[in-house]
Amino acid sequence: QLVEFAVTLPLLMVFVVGIFDFSGAFTLKQKLTNAARDAARAAAAEPATDLSRSLPVSVNDAFLAADNYLAANQINDCGIAATGSPTGLTWTFTASGNGCASPGLKLIINRGYYFPQTGAALPSVTCASQSVAGGQTAVIATCVSIQYAYKWRFGRVASLLGSAVALPTEISATAVAMNEN
C-alpha cells in the first residue's frame, strides 16, 4: 500500500494543483471580462466631443471603472496610473510595479473602434479596428482590452513528473460597447 501511495501521490498532486490553478485562472478571466465590459459601457455612454484632449473624460471614466473593479475584487492593479499614451483614438495604460508578475497589467481603450455591421470578427486583444468592406455600414464603438500577468503553479508541479508545460504568461479580456453619443 505504501508503494502504491508513493506512485500515485505525484499524480494526485498534479491533479489537485491543476484544478486549483485552472479554476483560479478561469475566475480571473471572468473578473477581467467584467472589468472590461464595465469600462467599455462607461466610455461608450459618454459624448465623443472631448476626444481631442490628452485624457478625455470618457477615457478617464473607463480607466476608473476598470481600476475600481479590479480593486473591488482584490486584484492587484500593479500601481497603474491614468497617464496613458494616446495613439489616434486609442489610449494605452501599462503598469508592472506594486508586486505584479511580469509583464504586468495593460489596459487599452479605443474610443473609435470600427467594425462592420455584418460579418464582424471578435475584437483582438489590441482593440485594432476591423476593416469595413465597401458598401457596408461601419459601427463605431468603444473597445476595452485588459491583459493581466498570471503566474501558473501547474507547470512547476507537472515538471515533477518530467513533463514540460508551456502555459500563457497573461490572461486577457476584451469587451466592445457601441457608442451612444
C-alpha positions in Angstrom: 0.0 0.0 0.0 2.9 2.4 0.7 4.4 1.7 -2.7 1.0 2.4 -4.4 0.6 5.6 -2.4 4.1 6.7 -3.3 3.4 6.1 -7.0 0.1 7.8 -7.1 0.9 10.8 -4.8 2.7 12.8 -7.6 -0.2 12.2 -10.0 -2.7 13.2 -7.3 -0.7 16.4 -6.6 -0.7 17.3 -10.3 -4.5 16.9 -10.4 -5.1 18.9 -7.2 -2.8 21.8 -8.2 -4.1 21.7 -11.8 -7.7 22.0 -10.6 -6.9 24.9 -8.2 -4.7 26.7 -10.8 -7.0 26.4 -13.7 -10.0 27.4 -11.6 -8.1 30.5 -10.4 -7.2 31.4 -14.0 -10.8 30.9 -15.1 -12.0 33.1 -12.2 -9.5 35.8 -13.1 -10.6 35.7 -16.7 -14.2 36.2 -15.7 -13.3 39.1 -13.5 -11.2 40.8 -16.2 -14.1 40.3 -18.7 -16.5 42.0 -16.3 -14.0 44.9 -15.7 -13.5 45.3 -19.4 -17.3 45.3 -20.0 -17.9 47.9 -17.3 -15.2 50.1 -18.6 -16.5 49.8 -22.2 -20.0 50.7 -21.1 -18.8 53.7 -19.1 -16.8 55.2 -22.0 -19.5 54.4 -24.6 -22.1 56.3 -22.6 -20.0 59.5 -22.6 -20.1 62.0 -25.5 -17.2 61.9 -28.0 -16.8 65.7 -28.2 -13.7 65.8 -25.9 -11.6 63.2 -27.7 -9.0 65.8 -28.8 -7.9 66.3 -25.2 -4.8 64.5 -23.8 -7.0 62.4 -21.5 -10.7 62.7 -22.4 -13.4 62.4 -19.7 -14.8 59.3 -21.3 -11.4 57.5 -21.4 -10.7 58.5 -17.8 -14.2 57.2 -16.8 -13.3 53.9 -18.5 -10.0 53.8 -16.8 -11.5 54.4 -13.3 -14.3 51.8 -13.9 -11.7 49.1 -14.7 -9.4 50.1 -11.9 -12.2 50.3 -9.3 -13.5 46.9 -10.5 -10.0 45.4 -10.0 -9.7 46.9 -6.5 -13.2 45.8 -5.5 -12.4 42.2 -6.5 -9.0 42.2 -4.7 -7.0 42.1 -7.9 -3.7 43.9 -7.8 -3.8 46.9 -10.2 0.0 46.9 -10.4 0.1 50.6 -9.5 -1.5 51.6 -12.8 -2.0 55.4 -13.2 -4.2 57.4 -15.5 -1.3 58.6 -17.6 -1.8 56.6 -20.8 -0.2 57.2 -24.1 -2.7 58.0 -26.9 -2.3 56.9 -30.5 -5.2 58.3 -32.5 -8.3 57.4 -30.6 -6.6 54.6 -28.6 -5.2 55.1 -25.2 -2.8 52.5 -23.6 -2.1 52.3 -19.9 0.6 50.0 -18.6 2.0 49.1 -15.2 4.3 46.4 -13.9 5.1 47.5 -10.3 3.5 47.0 -7.0 4.3 43.3 -6.7 2.9 42.3 -10.1 4.3 39.4 -12.1 5.9 40.3 -15.4 4.7 41.6 -17.9 2.2 43.3 -15.5 -1.1 45.0 -16.4 -2.0 46.6 -19.8 -5.3 48.4 -20.3 -6.2 49.5 -23.9 -9.2 51.8 -24.6 -10.1 52.5 -28.2 -12.9 55.1 -28.4 -13.0 54.9 -32.2 -13.3 51.1 -32.7 -14.8 50.3 -36.1 -16.4 47.0 -37.1 -18.7 46.0 -40.0 -22.4 45.8 -39.3 -22.5 42.2 -40.6 -19.7 39.6 -40.5 -17.7 41.2 -37.8 -15.0 39.1 -36.1 -14.2 39.0 -32.4 -12.1 42.0 -31.3 -8.4 41.5 -31.0 -6.5 41.9 -27.8 -5.1 45.2 -29.3 -8.5 46.6 -29.9 -7.5 47.4 -33.5 -10.4 48.4 -35.7 -11.7 45.9 -38.3 -11.8 46.6 -42.0 -15.1 47.5 -43.4 -15.8 46.4 -47.0 -17.2 48.8 -49.5 -21.0 49.2 -49.2 -21.1 48.1 -45.6 -22.0 50.3 -42.7 -19.3 50.8 -40.1 -20.4 50.6 -36.4 -18.4 53.0 -34.2 -17.9 51.6 -30.7 -15.6 51.6 -27.7 -13.2 48.6 -27.3 -11.6 47.9 -23.9 -8.9 45.3 -23.5 -7.2 44.2 -20.3 -4.1 42.0 -20.3 -3.0 40.7 -16.9 0.0 38.7 -16.0 -0.7 35.3 -14.4 1.8 33.1 -12.7 1.0 29.5 -13.1 1.8 26.9 -10.4 0.7 23.9 -12.5 3.9 24.0 -14.6 6.2 23.5 -11.6 4.1 20.6 -10.3 3.9 19.0 -13.8 7.7 19.1 -14.0 7.9 16.7 -11.1 6.5 14.1 -13.4 9.1 15.0 -16.1 6.6 17.0 -18.2 7.4 20.4 -19.6 4.2 22.5 -19.8 4.1 25.8 -21.7 1.3 28.0 -20.5 0.5 31.6 -21.4 2.1 34.3 -19.3 -1.0 36.5 -19.3 -4.8 36.3 -19.3 -6.7 38.8 -21.4 -10.2 40.0 -21.8 -11.8 42.3 -24.4 -15.2 44.0 -24.5 -16.9 46.2 -27.0 -19.9 48.6 -26.4 -21.5 50.7 -29.2 -21.0 54.5 -28.6 -24.2 56.1 -27.6 -23.3 59.7 -28.5 
